[in-house]
Amino acid sequence: YSRIREAIDDAAAGQTICVGPGNYSTSWEGGVIDVDKGVTIASTDGPGSTTIGAGIKISADEVTIEGFKILVNAPGAGGGLEAIYLDNCKNVAIEYNEIDGTGVSGQVIGIEVETGGDYSSTLIENNVIHDLTTGIYTNSHTGTIDIKYNEIYNTVAGIGGLTGADVQFNKFHNNSEAVGADDTYTSVTLTNNEFLANDMVKNYGTFVVNAENNWWGDFDPSDQVMGDVDYSPYAGGPFIGFINGQDLWLNGFAD
């Protein structure tokens, strides 16, 4: 198939679509790529050689998107400028991608979930997310989203509207705001992350954000929080070997 959309049309649930090097733009694909079957879409040569310029909408359970450079340069499925829009779907994995909004103006979002959706067993892991208004916007939802082992930088907000998420082992740097939480905040784990280059955790709500056991780049996290944020105790140094790689053997190094 010459287009990802054509391969999805003919695929059966559970199959893997292997995508060769190239630029799969909006004009080439004919619009947003709607992944409406439980398939894996994986590049054969990685994000250095394989770019998706069309927006991606995930509207089925059991979907994996792996190994692409994904640009935000056209209206996405959520009505704004999104690289990936998750439309009420469970058991989804978005992993080993680069999501890039360089040079795009407006409200530019890397990954957005639908308000009220069920995102049980959803993984956003081992991605590089950068140059966006918001890297990941969670919105109010059910289920817990695992946001782990990502590098997020050069955004206005790395993670916005934080709620219903397990946020661990991420590296945030050069963001105006690493993490923002408001009154939708609930069921969150925010620990073992690195907040560097004066990146801030901001609480716009009336509750307490638990941000214990993170590394803040120095030994005075007080200048990197706004609102009621509990940052003590905090880590005494970076989590070597954890960023962009899991330490399944618990030996201090990425496997």
Beta strands, then each sheet from edge to edge (+ up, - down):
strand 1: 16-19
strand 2: 22-24
strand 3: 33-35
strand 4: 40-43
strand 5: 50-52
strand 6: 56-58
strand 7: 64-66
strand 8: 69-71
strand 9: 81-86
strand 10: 93-95
strand 11: 98-100
strand 12: 108-113
strand 13: 122-125
strand 14: 128-137
strand 15: 145-148
strand 16: 151-160
strand 17: 165-168
strand 18: 171-173
strand 19: 177-181
strand 20: 188-191
strand 21: 194-195
strand 22: 201-203
strand 23: 209-210
strand 24: 225-226
strand 25: 229-230
sheet 1: 1+ 4+ 7+ 10+ 13+ 15+ 17+ 20+
sheet 2: 2+ 5+ 8+ 11+ 14+ 12+ 9+ 6+ 3+
sheet 3: 2+ 5+ 8+ 11+ 14+ 16+ 18+ 21+
sheet 4: 2+ 5+ 8+ 11+ 14+ 16+ 19+ 22+ 24+
sheet 5: 23+ 25+
end
